[in-house]
Amino acid sequence: MTMSRRWSLLGDGSGVGRPSFVTEFGLWDDEQAAAAEKVEAQLDDVDLVRVVFCDPHGLARSKTVPVNVFRTVLRNGMDFSPGPFLFDTGHAVAVDFLADSGVGVGELLGAGDFVLVPDPRTFQVLPVREQRTAWVLGNEYLRDGTPHPLASREVLRRVCAMYADRHLVPVIGLEVEWYLTRRTAGPVGNEGNGFGRQGPAPSVEAVNPGYQFNLDSYYDAVADVADPLAAMLMALGLPLRTIEHESGPGQLETTFDPMLALDAADAMLLFRTQIKQECRRRGYHASFMTLPRLDGFDPSGWHLHQSVTSTATSRNLFAPDAGTAGPLSPAGEAYVQGLLAHARELCLLSVPTVNGYHRLAPRFTLSPTAADWREEDRSAMVRVLSGGSSTHVENRVGEPCANPYLVIASQLYAGLAGLDAGAAPGGGEPDGLPTSLDEAIDAFRASSRAEELLGTPLKTCLTKLKESEASRFRAWCATEHPPADHVTEWEHREYFGVF
């Protein structure tokens, strides 16, 4: 026996799920099983695989494994620590794992592992890598084969199943604003860093002056970076529609063709992660933080385009008939009413950071401040775009760094509540949106709809994570006394680098 074979036997199964985990619990459908066969046929052309899941904050967490290990992981799953469920955005422990966490997930006690099972439909070879590396998203499971109660991708899968039960398919379009900056010499950010204490944010400079909307010359000033990024997105199979220069210095907007809801959330996670990583390789920094603490920067938003198709008729449910007076069908109006009715209590899922609430302020005229809707009006929370079979709605409330599965799930869930109620948007005074993270947490905590959507464990966990983040911010403000309505150094350290 060779030494390499000996160590292979000694290490067989370590950290690799459980033999035949997928088969034992019937975790794949026919489409996934067929996709797995295709994945296995590609593995000879791959060296490494990043096995990934989305944490509650919307960040990709991964382990990288050699391809021979992934051959086992594919059907056995892989053990992961629950740490990403326990830490807030600054890596402070927000959920107790040494005693009763209060979340209602016994497996968190002692920080025991869960099993991540790759979804073979998401397997993607990453372009332009020295080592041939692939990426695959997974679904989180407890060791008894049940979906993990804290898994955000599972929430969206459940909501999509609710639509399927009604013979409906939700369709999502992504429109995302973000900042491209140039890295400058500076510390790596470790000084003063620790659990709940973020070190200095990346040192950067603006790439152009900004405030010449869609100016071709300003896009050309960043084209040496942006054009290869666009090519990378297309090589990843993402349905890129546009990349353009927005208002702020180096602020870009990226849009994608409509996708099925789960595909859109997967695409958002892949897009943000790969954009940040590719920019870093080129000496730049990409950030999806809403409003960085940099001179002259404008807020970034995430505008979520939504429609619903009937599988029985293949028609867009929102498209008005010839005799309809308004821009939406009655079903479309009912969907919008659901978005408005639940906007305040579910806002935390679309705007989950301290920083995101700077944007929801009257001084930014094209950012929403109330749960309202209008046709072709970018100052409303819900903008209706009427165009026959392409009629859809655009919710403009979200921030670019939010968890894509929870954002999309909350929108679809609220819209479905409206469809089920069948009510048209009312003409009364619209509810105001939360103006701070604390206010959003309060509305979320009191919401029975949030509990129905997420389940008690995930709602409780998210509340603890966000309360920890908000309390650290309040403690910092009590010491530093920053000016009101200014982006603080705390926010810039907390979000600019990670998001």
C-alpha positions in Angstrom: 0.0 0.0 0.0 1.4 3.4 -1.0 1.6 6.2 1.6 -0.9 8.3 -0.2 -3.4 5.5 -0.3 -2.8 4.8 3.4 -3.6 8.4 4.3 -6.6 8.3 2.0 -8.0 5.4 3.9 -7.3 6.9 7.3 -9.0 10.1 6.3 -11.9 8.6 4.4 -15.2 10.3 5.4 -13.7 12.9 7.7 -15.9 16.0 7.5 -17.7 14.5 4.5 -21.4 14.3 5.5 -22.6 10.7 5.8 -22.5 7.8 3.3 -25.3 8.1 0.7 -26.9 11.0 2.6 -28.7 12.2 -0.5 -30.1 8.7 -1.3 -31.0 7.8 2.2 -33.3 10.9 2.7 -34.4 11.4 -1.0 -32.9 14.9 -1.2 -32.7 15.2 -5.0 -35.5 15.3 -7.6 -35.1 13.8 -11.0 -33.6 17.1 -12.4 -31.0 17.2 -9.8 -30.1 13.5 -10.2 -29.6 14.1 -13.9 -27.6 17.2 -13.3 -25.3 15.2 -10.9 -24.5 12.8 -13.6 -23.4 15.7 -15.9 -21.4 17.2 -13.1 -19.5 13.9 -12.6 -18.7 13.8 -16.3 -17.0 17.3 -15.9 -14.9 16.6 -12.9 -11.8 15.3 -14.8 -11.4 18.9 -16.0 -11.5 20.5 -12.5 -8.9 20.7 -9.8 -10.8 22.3 -6.9 -14.4 22.8 -5.9 -15.8 25.6 -3.7 -18.8 24.2 -1.8 -20.9 27.2 -0.9 -23.9 28.3 1.1 -25.5 31.7 1.8 -25.4 32.8 5.5 -28.2 34.9 7.1 -26.4 38.1 6.1 -26.3 37.2 2.4 -22.6 36.4 2.4 -21.2 33.3 0.6 -19.5 30.9 3.0 -17.5 28.0 1.6 -15.0 25.2 1.9 -12.6 24.4 -1.0 -12.0 20.7 -1.6 -9.9 18.8 -4.1 -12.0 17.3 -6.9 -11.4 13.7 -5.6 -13.0 14.8 -2.2 -15.9 16.4 -4.0 -16.7 13.2 -5.8 -17.7 11.9 -2.4 -19.2 15.2 -1.1 -21.6 15.4 -4.1 -23.7 12.5 -2.8 -22.7 12.4 0.8 -22.9 16.0 1.7 -20.2 17.9 3.7 -20.0 18.9 7.4 -20.1 22.6 8.1 -19.9 24.5 11.4 -23.0 26.6 12.3 -20.7 29.6 13.1 -22.2 31.7 10.2 -25.6 31.3 11.9 -24.3 32.5 15.2 -22.3 35.7 14.4 -23.6 39.1 13.5 -22.1 41.2 10.7 -19.1 42.1 12.9 -18.5 38.5 13.9 -19.8 39.1 17.4 -21.4 36.0 18.9 -25.1 36.9 18.9 -26.6 33.4 19.4 -25.5 31.4 22.5 -24.2 28.0 21.5 -22.9 26.9 25.0 -26.4 27.0 26.6 -30.0 27.1 25.3 -29.8 29.5 22.4 -33.5 30.3 22.6 -33.7 29.7 18.8 -35.3 26.3 19.0 -32.6 24.3 17.2 -31.0 21.8 19.5 -28.2 21.0 17.1 -26.7 24.5 17.8 -25.7 23.4 21.3 -22.0 23.0 21.3 -21.8 24.3 17.8 -22.3 20.9 16.2 -22.0 20.5 12.5 -24.8 20.4 10.0 -24.7 18.8 6.5 -24.5 20.8 3.3 -25.7 19.0 0.3 -24.6 20.4 -3.1 -27.3 21.3 -5.6 -25.8 19.9 -8.8 -27.9 22.3 -10.9 -25.7 25.2 -9.6 -22.3 23.6 -10.5 -20.3 26.2 -12.3 -16.7 26.2 -13.5 -15.2 29.6 -12.6 -13.5 31.4 -15.5 -9.9 32.7 -15.6 -8.4 30.8 -12.7 -4.9 29.4 -12.4 -6.2 26.4 -10.7 -9.3 24.9 -12.5 -11.9 25.8 -9.8 -15.6 25.2 -9.7 -18.4 26.6 -7.5 -21.5 24.8 -6.3 -24.2 26.0 -4.0 -25.6 23.7 -1.3 -28.7 23.2 0.8 -28.3 22.9 4.6 -29.7 19.9 6.4 -29.8 18.6 9.9 -28.2 15.2 10.4 -31.6 13.5 10.3 -32.1 14.7 6.7 -34.6 17.5 7.5 -34.0 21.0 6.0 -32.1 23.2 8.5 -34.5 25.6 10.1 -32.0 28.5 9.7 -31.4 27.9 5.9 -32.4 31.0 3.9 -32.3 29.2 0.5 -34.9 26.8 1.9 -37.2 29.7 2.7 -37.3 30.7 -0.9 -37.7 27.1 -2.0 -40.8 26.8 0.2 -42.3 30.1 -1.2 -41.7 28.9 -4.7 -43.6 25.7 -3.9 -46.5 27.7 -2.6 -46.7 29.4 -6.1 -46.4 26.0 -7.8 -49.3 24.7 -5.8 -51.4 27.5 -7.3 -50.0 26.8 -10.8 -48.0 30.0 -10.8 -44.4 30.8 -11.4 -42.7 34.0 -10.1 -40.3 35.8 -12.4 -37.6 38.0 -11.1 -35.3 40.6 -12.7 -32.2 42.0 -10.9 -31.1 45.6 -11.1 -28.2 46.3 -8.8 -26.1 49.4 -8.0 -22.6 49.1 -6.5 -19.3 50.9 -6.2 -16.0 50.3 -8.0 -13.1 51.9 -6.2 -9.3 51.7 -6.7 -7.3 50.2 -3.8 -4.5 52.3 -2.4 -1.6 51.4 -0.1 -2.8 50.8 3.5 -3.2 48.3 6.3 -5.0 45.1 5.6 -7.6 45.9 8.3 -6.5 43.7 11.1 -5.5 46.5 13.6 -8.0 46.4 16.5 -9.9 43.6 14.8 -11.6 40.8 16.7 -15.0 39.3 17.6 -17.4 42.2 17.3 -14.7 44.7 16.4 -13.9 45.3 12.8 -10.6 46.8 11.8 -10.0 49.6 9.3 -12.0 49.4 6.1 -10.0 48.9 2.8 -8.1 52.1 1.8 -9.4 53.2 -1.6 -9.8 56.2 -3.9 -12.6 57.1 -6.3 -12.0 56.1 -10.0 -13.8 59.2 -11.5 -15.7 62.3 -10.3 -19.2 61.0 -10.9 -22.4 62.9 -11.2 -22.6 62.7 -15.0 -25.3 60.0 -15.3 -24.7 57.4 -18.0 -21.9 59.5 -19.4 -20.1 57.3 -21.9 -16.7 58.8 -21.0 -17.1 57.9 -17.4 -18.0 54.4 -18.2 -15.0 54.3 -20.6 -12.8 55.5 -17.7 -13.5 52.2 -15.9 -14.0 50.0 -19.0 -10.6 48.4 -18.5 -12.1 46.8 -15.4 -15.9 46.8 -16.2 -15.7 45.2 -19.6 -13.7 42.1 -18.4 -16.2 41.9 -15.5 -19.1 41.8 -18.0 -17.3 39.1 -20.0 -16.8 37.1 -16.8 -20.5 37.3 -15.9 -21.4 36.1 -19.3 -18.8 33.3 -19.1 -20.5 32.3 -15.8 -23.8 31.9 -17.7 -25.5 34.8 -16.0 -28.0 36.6 -18.3 -26.4 40.0 -18.3 -28.5 42.7 -19.8 -26.6 46.0 -19.1 -23.7 47.4 -17.2 -23.7 51.2 -17.0 -22.3 54.2 -15.1 -24.7 55.5 -12.4 -24.5 58.8 -10.5 -21.8 58.5 -7.9 -18.0 58.3 -8.5 -17.4 54.9 -10.0 -21.0 53.8 -9.2 -22.1 51.1 -11.6 -25.4 49.5 -12.2 -25.8 45.9 -13.5 -29.0 44.4 -14.7 -30.0 40.9 -15.7 -32.7 39.4 -17.8 -35.7 37.9 -16.0 -35.1 34.6 -14.3 -37.0 32.1 -12.2 -36.9 33.2 -8.5 -34.5 30.6 -7.1 -32.2 31.1 -10.1 -32.3 34.8 -9.6 -31.2 34.5 -5.9 -28.5 32.0 -6.8 -27.3 34.4 -9.6 -27.3 37.4 -7.1 -25.0 35.5 -4.7 -22.7 34.4 -7.5 -22.6 37.8 -9.1 -21.7 39.7 -5.9 -19.1 37.2 -4.8 -17.3 37.0 -8.1 -17.4 40.7 -8.8 -15.7 41.4 -5.5 -13.1 38.7 -6.0 -12.3 39.7 -9.5 -12.0 43.4 -8.6 -9.6 42.5 -5.8 -7.4 40.5 -8.2 -7.2 43.6 -10.4 -6.2 46.0 -7.6 -9.7 47.4 -7.2 -12.4 47.1 -4.5 -16.1 46.4 -5.2 -18.6 47.2 -2.5 -22.3 46.5 -2.3 -22.6 48.6 0.9 -25.5 51.1 0.5 -23.6 54.3 1.3 -19.9 54.2 1.9 -18.3 56.9 4.0 -16.4 58.5 1.1 -16.7 62.0 -0.2 -19.3 62.7 -2.8 -20.8 59.1 -2.8 -24.5 58.6 -3.5 -26.6 55.7 -2.1 -26.9 52.4 -4.0 -30.1 50.5 -4.2 -31.3 47.0 -5.3 -34.4 47.3 -7.4 -36.3 44.0 -7.7 -38.4 43.5 -10.8 -41.3 41.0 -10.3 -44.1 39.3 -12.2 -46.0 36.1 -12.0 -46.8 33.7 -14.9 -49.7 31.2 -14.9 -48.6 27.7 -15.9 -52.1 26.9 -17.0 -52.4 29.7 -19.5 -48.7 30.8 -20.0 -49.9 34.4 -19.5 -48.4 37.1 -17.4 -50.8 37.5 -14.5 -50.0 41.2 -14.2 -50.8 42.1 -17.8 -54.0 44.1 -18.1 -56.7 43.0 -20.5 -57.9 45.2 -23.4 -60.7 46.6 -21.3 -58.7 47.2 -18.1 -58.4 50.9 -17.2 -55.3 50.9 -15.1 -51.7 49.7 -15.8 -52.2 46.4 -14.0 -54.7 43.5 -14.1 -56.8 43.0 -11.0 -54.4 40.2 -10.0 -51.4 42.6 -10.4 -53.1 45.2 -8.3 -53.8 42.6 -5.6 -50.1 41.5 -5.7 -49.0 45.1 -5.2 -51.4 45.5 -2.3 -49.6 42.6 -0.7 -46.2 44.3 -1.1 -47.6 47.5 0.4 -49.4 45.9 3.3 -46.4 44.0 4.5 -43.6 46.4 3.5 -43.0 47.8 7.0 -42.9 44.5 8.9 -40.7 42.7 6.4 -38.4 45.7 5.6 -35.7 44.2 7.8 -35.2 41.4 5.2 -34.7 44.0 2.3 -32.8 46.6 4.3 -30.9 44.6 7.0 -28.0 47.0 8.0 -27.6 50.2 10.0 -26.2 51.8 6.8 -29.1 50.9 4.6 -31.5 53.3 6.3 -29.5 56.4 5.3 -30.9 55.8 1.8 -34.5 55.7 2.9 -34.6 59.4 3.6 -36.3 62.4 2.0 -33.0 64.0 1.0 -32.5 61.2 -1.6 -35.4 62.0 -3.9 -35.4 58.7 -5.8 -35.3 56.5 -2.7 -38.6 55.4 -1.1 -39.8 56.6 2.3 -43.3 55.2 2.3 -45.1 52.0 1.2 -46.7 53.5 -1.9 -47.0 52.7 -5.7 -47.3 54.6 -8.9 -47.0 54.0 -12.6 -43.6 54.9 -14.0 -42.5 56.9 -11.0 -39.1 56.2 -9.5 -39.8 58.1 -6.3 -42.4 55.5 -5.3 -41.5 52.2 -3.4 -43.3 50.2 -6.1 -43.0 51.4 -9.6 -45.4 49.8 -12.1 -44.1 49.3 -15.6 -47.0 48.6 -18.0 -46.1 47.0 -21.3 -48.5 44.3 -22.3 -47.1 40.9 -21.8 -44.0 42.4 -20.2 -45.9 44.3 -17.5 -44.3 44.0 -14.1 -43.6 45.8 -10.9 -40.3 47.1 -9.5 -39.8 47.3 -5.8 -37.1 49.9 -5.1 -36.7 49.5 -1.3 -33.8 46.9 -1.1 -30.2 47.5 -0.4 -27.6 45.7 -2.6 -26.0 43.7 0.2 -29.1 42.0 1.5 -29.6 38.2 1.6 -31.0 37.5 -1.9 -33.0 34.5 -0.8 -34.7 36.4 2.0 -35.3 39.5 -0.1 -37.0 37.6 -2.9 -38.8 35.2 -0.6 -40.3 38.1 1.4 -41.4 39.9 -1.7 -43.0 36.9 -3.2 -44.6 35.9 0.1 -46.1 39.4 0.5 -47.3 39.5 -3.1 -48.9 36.0 -2.7 -50.7 37.2 0.4 -52.2 40.0 -1.7 -53.2 37.6 -4.5 -54.9 35.3 -2.0 -56.7 38.3 -0.4 -57.7 39.7 -3.8 -57.7 43.3 -2.7 -56.7 46.2 -4.9 -54.3 48.9 -3.7 -56.1 51.3 -1.5 -56.1 55.1 -1.7 -55.4 55.9 1.9 -52.3 57.4 3.4 -49.4 55.0 2.9 -47.5 53.5 5.8 -44.1 55.0 6.4 -41.1 52.7 6.0 -38.7 52.2 9.0 -36.2 55.0 9.3 -33.6 53.0 11.3 -32.4 49.5 11.9 -33.9 49.6 15.4 -37.3 50.6 14.0 -37.2 47.8 11.4 -36.3 45.2 14.1 -39.2 46.3 16.2 -41.7 45.9 13.3 -40.1 42.6 12.3 -40.2 41.3 15.9 -43.9 42.0 16.2 -44.8 40.5 12.8 -46.8 37.2 12.6 -46.2 37.3 8.8 -42.5 37.2 9.3 -42.9 34.1 11.5 -45.2 32.4 8.9 -42.6 33.1 6.2 -39.4 32.1 8.0 -40.5 29.8 10.8 -39.9 30.6 14.5 -36.3 29.5 14.6 -35.1 31.7 11.7 -37.1 34.7 12.8 -35.7 34.4 16.3 -32.2 33.9 15.0 -32.4 36.9 12.6 -33.8 39.1 15.4 -30.8 38.1 17.7 -28.3 38.8 14.9 -29.8 42.2 14.1 -30.2 43.2 17.7 -26.5 42.4 18.3 -25.5 44.6 15.4 -27.8 47.4 16.4 -26.7 47.4 20.0 -23.0 47.5 19.1 -23.7 50.5 16.9 -25.6 52.3 19.7 -22.8 51.6 22.1 -20.3 53.1 19.7 -22.5 56.2 19.1 -22.8 56.7 22.9 -19.1 57.0 23.1 -18.3 58.8 19.8 -21.3 61.1 19.5 -21.3 61.3 15.7 -23.4 63.9 13.8 -27.0 62.9 13.1 -27.7 61.5 9.6 -24.0 61.1 8.8 -22.4 57.8 7.7 -20.2 56.8 10.6 -16.7 55.4 10.8 -18.4 52.4 12.5 -20.6 51.7 9.5 -17.7 52.0 7.1 -15.6 49.5 9.0 -18.5 47.2 9.5 -19.8 47.0 6.0 -17.5 48.4 3.3 -15.0 45.6 3.1 -17.1 42.6 3.8 -20.1 43.6 1.7 
